[in-house]
Amino acid sequence: MNKPPISPSSAIQLSHLNKVYGTQKVLCDLNIHIQSGEFVGIIGPNGSGKTTLLHLISGAVTPSEGEVHIMEQPLSSYSRKALSQQLAVLQQDGIPAISFPVHEVIRMGRYPFLDWLGRDRYAEVEELITLIMDRLELHALAERPVSELSGGQRQRVALGKVMAQQPAVLLLDEPTTYLDIRYQIQFMELVSRWQQEEGLTVIAVMHDLNLASLFCSRLLVLHEQNIVADGSPHDILTEEMVERVFGVQASATPHPDSGVPQILLKRKEEGK
Ligand SMILES: Nc1ncnc2c1ncn2[C@@H]1O[C@H](COP(=O)(O)OP(=O)(O)OP(=O)(O)O)[C@@H](O)[C@H]1O
């Protein structure tokens, strides 16, 4: 089997990746290369394997066949702690409703960098925590237990915790599902600013095609166990793709500011 070459700026390389659950093939011979600094959205219908793909990248799920490389090293060669120094995962319900105060939860992101005496090997950790609290406007909430926060506030704290982790790669699994439109945009803007300023690589499973189009530079479409389309939102978000992959009639129209495609859903006509 020929292995695809690993480029020097490779953040993630998936080679001939297969995943089977019991007798069900979920992902079949996936080959994906993601460069450092890309903002990639994974879209596709329910059950198409998006979360499974993220879990394969994070090591939470083992491939049935094939290989995953993170920052040019085989995933299997990382210890748990070493992997946490490179890669962070944020789920749709970021952190549970625990009673710890916000500032402590942000600090928990530093866990992979503590030595055996609990000392942080990064000298400027206090400045880092303050910067994160500033950027996410969390100072007013610093002493509040996370259990008392709203879903939107909690997701901001979850983002702060992964920012404190300072990963090279951030995996997001439908991170805006429980957020209202203001917090959806705010969350995506924060991730986007972090990605642009620090060269972070972001891979986000997204159900909202319009939000994905606004923020991702590249979209991967998962359907029938494989990537059926890979390209810029402009190339990917077409009426034809939405009908073929999601079975829905839609109209694609350019965004009035940026020109990226936005999808307007059509109702089924009466009697059809
Ligand atoms: N641990 C598991 N054991 C068995 N089957 C699983 C397991 N996890 C996922 N699957 C199956 O794999 C398929 C893909 O699931 P996955 O959650 O990856 O899809 P998805 O695209 O993220 O779906 P959704 O959009 O609904 O969140 C589904 O048919 C699911 O039932």
The ligand as an ORCA input file, in Angstrom:
! r2SCAN-3c Opt
* xyz 0 1
  N     -19.378      3.509     19.797
  C     -20.115      3.144     18.747
  N     -20.518      1.864     18.601
  C     -21.245      1.471     17.531
  N     -21.634      2.304     16.526
  C     -21.272      3.602     16.638
  C     -20.492      4.081     17.744
  N     -20.284      5.411     17.557
  C     -20.912      5.751     16.395
  N     -21.481      4.658     15.844
  C     -22.226      4.629     14.575
  O     -21.394      5.168     13.584
  C     -22.150      5.982     12.681
  C     -21.543      7.377     12.618
  O     -21.751      8.013     13.870
  P     -21.178      9.465     14.182
  O     -21.630      9.842     15.550
  O     -19.729      9.481     13.908
  O     -21.929     10.326     13.068
  P     -22.131     11.897     12.966
  O     -21.938     12.261     11.542
  O     -21.260     12.600     13.958
  O     -23.654     12.029     13.378
  P     -24.517     13.284     13.953
  O     -24.511     14.328     12.889
  O     -25.859     12.667     14.126
  O     -23.883     13.723     15.242
  C     -23.600      5.949     13.170
  O     -24.313      4.999     12.418
  C     -23.463      5.511     14.608
  O     -24.589      4.785     15.026
*
